[in-house]
């Protein structure tokens, strides 16, 4: 089983299969947050596909902030090798004790900047 598929994530995704929040914009409920350094993945929905879970959400902190699909298995393999700096290898982690929240209420400047691009 994928190290990122926790009971917390499994519970958060219940009732939120792919496309369930389509068209909701800022009203969409963020179900989970993953992070690695300054990169954050805001997960909106997801469902099992074979031995993987396909998630849909927003990633910010890379070269381009964007909506997209994410393989949970692939996300669990992403790491930042900082052994030369004495920090070892950092892995993507799920934000613990996160309460599902509408995107518009999340206090993340870069996320809100991204969402503002889609305002009428």
C-alpha positions as a printed NumPy array, in Angstrom:
array([[  0.   ,   0.   ,   0.   ],
       [  1.126,   3.547,  -0.752],
       [  2.667,   5.281,   2.29 ],
       [  0.519,   8.386,   1.65 ],
       [ -2.787,   6.484,   1.727],
       [ -3.591,   7.079,   5.364],
       [ -6.899,   6.453,   7.141],
       [ -7.214,  10.265,   7.318],
       [ -6.928,  10.603,   3.521],
       [ -9.223,   7.656,   2.882],
       [-11.879,   9.264,   5.078],
       [-11.369,  12.705,   3.484],
       [-11.977,  11.329,  -0.014],
       [-15.185,   9.465,   0.879],
       [-18.009,  11.046,  -1.085],
       [-15.591,  13.044,  -3.248],
       [-14.897,  10.928,  -6.352],
       [-13.293,  12.476,  -9.431],
       [-15.433,  15.216, -11.039],
       [-17.625,  15.577,  -7.939],
       [-16.584,  19.216,  -7.432],
       [-16.342,  20.165, -11.096],
       [-17.359,  23.786, -11.681],
       [-17.358,  24.818,  -8.018],
       [-14.308,  27.094,  -8.317],
       [-13.356,  28.698,  -4.997],
       [-16.318,  26.97 ,  -3.333],
       [-14.731,  23.543,  -3.918],
       [-13.762,  21.901,  -0.648],
       [-10.09 ,  21.081,  -0.186],
       [-10.05 ,  17.555,   1.257],
       [ -6.313,  17.25 ,   2.023],
       [ -3.015,  19.087,   1.633],
       [  0.366,  17.586,   0.798],
       [  3.629,  19.524,   0.901],
       [  7.315,  19.296,   0.138],
       [  9.225,  22.464,   0.912],
       [  7.394,  25.376,  -0.752],
       [  5.38 ,  23.083,  -3.034],
       [  1.811,  22.374,  -1.944],
       [ -0.828,  20.066,  -3.412],
       [ -4.418,  20.994,  -2.493],
       [ -6.502,  17.861,  -3.049],
       [-10.14 ,  18.291,  -4.055],
       [-11.223,  14.759,  -4.953],
       [ -9.948,  11.308,  -5.795],
       [-10.733,   7.662,  -6.375],
       [ -9.064,   4.268,  -6.49 ],
       [ -7.801,   3.087,  -9.855],
       [ -6.27 ,  -0.373,  -9.695],
       [ -3.482,  -0.31 ,  -7.094],
       [ -3.278,   3.501,  -7.188],
       [ -5.453,   6.434,  -6.189],
       [ -5.904,   9.215,  -8.717],
       [ -6.343,  12.62 ,  -7.132],
       [ -7.424,  15.93 ,  -8.619],
       [ -6.356,  19.236,  -7.184],
       [ -4.167,  22.286,  -7.435],
       [ -0.394,  22.372,  -7.151],
       [  1.369,  25.623,  -6.274],
       [  5.041,  26.342,  -5.799],
       [  6.399,  24.731,  -8.956],
       [  7.3  ,  26.618, -12.134],
       [  3.581,  26.891, -12.95 ],
       [  0.645,  26.737, -10.539],
       [ -2.107,  24.578, -12.027],
       [ -5.082,  22.275, -11.683],
       [ -4.297,  18.665, -12.508],
       [ -4.468,  14.958, -11.824],
       [ -2.012,  13.373,  -9.422],
       [ -1.125,   9.721,  -8.929],
       [ -0.84 ,   9.084,  -5.204],
       [  1.767,   6.384,  -5.877],
       [  3.892,   8.815,  -7.899],
       [  3.453,  11.578,  -5.323],
       [  4.708,   9.216,  -2.617],
       [  7.94 ,   8.71 ,  -4.589],
       [  8.764,  12.422,  -4.935],
       [ 11.692,  13.423,  -2.745],
       [ 14.165,  16.245,  -2.403],
       [ 17.735,  15.069,  -1.845],
       [ 19.428,  17.496,   0.533],
       [ 22.068,  15.107,   1.857],
       [ 24.823,  17.455,   0.646],
       [ 23.364,  20.099,   2.975],
       [ 23.153,  17.618,   5.843],
       [ 19.357,  17.401,   5.737],
       [ 18.928,  13.972,   4.161],
       [ 16.088,  13.228,   1.791],
       [ 12.808,  15.057,   2.28 ],
       [  9.558,  13.406,   1.204],
       [  6.074,  14.666,   0.439],
       [  3.98 ,  14.687,   3.6  ],
       [  0.284,  15.099,   4.268],
       [ -0.701,  17.993,   6.509],
       [ -1.9  ,  16.364,   9.701],
       [ -5.134,  17.315,  11.442],
       [ -6.365,  19.255,   8.407],
       [-10.087,  19.967,   8.417],
       [-11.674,  20.019,   4.944],
       [-12.189,  23.657,   4.013],
       [-13.461,  25.57 ,   0.959],
       [-10.54 ,  26.771,  -1.163],
       [-11.596,  30.405,  -0.69 ],
       [-11.001,  30.094,   3.084],
       [ -7.475,  28.671,   2.944],
       [ -4.831,  31.13 ,   4.084],
       [ -2.296,  30.478,   1.335],
       [ -1.263,  33.554,  -0.649],
       [ -0.055,  31.71 ,  -3.726],
       [ -3.198,  29.557,  -3.869],
       [ -5.425,  32.621,  -3.589],
       [ -3.403,  34.378,  -6.317],
       [ -3.938,  31.356,  -8.562],
       [ -7.682,  31.218,  -7.845],
       [ -8.06 ,  34.964,  -8.523],
       [ -7.086,  34.313, -12.153],
       [-10.438,  32.558, -12.621],
       [-12.71 ,  35.235, -11.146],
       [-15.396,  36.719, -13.382]])
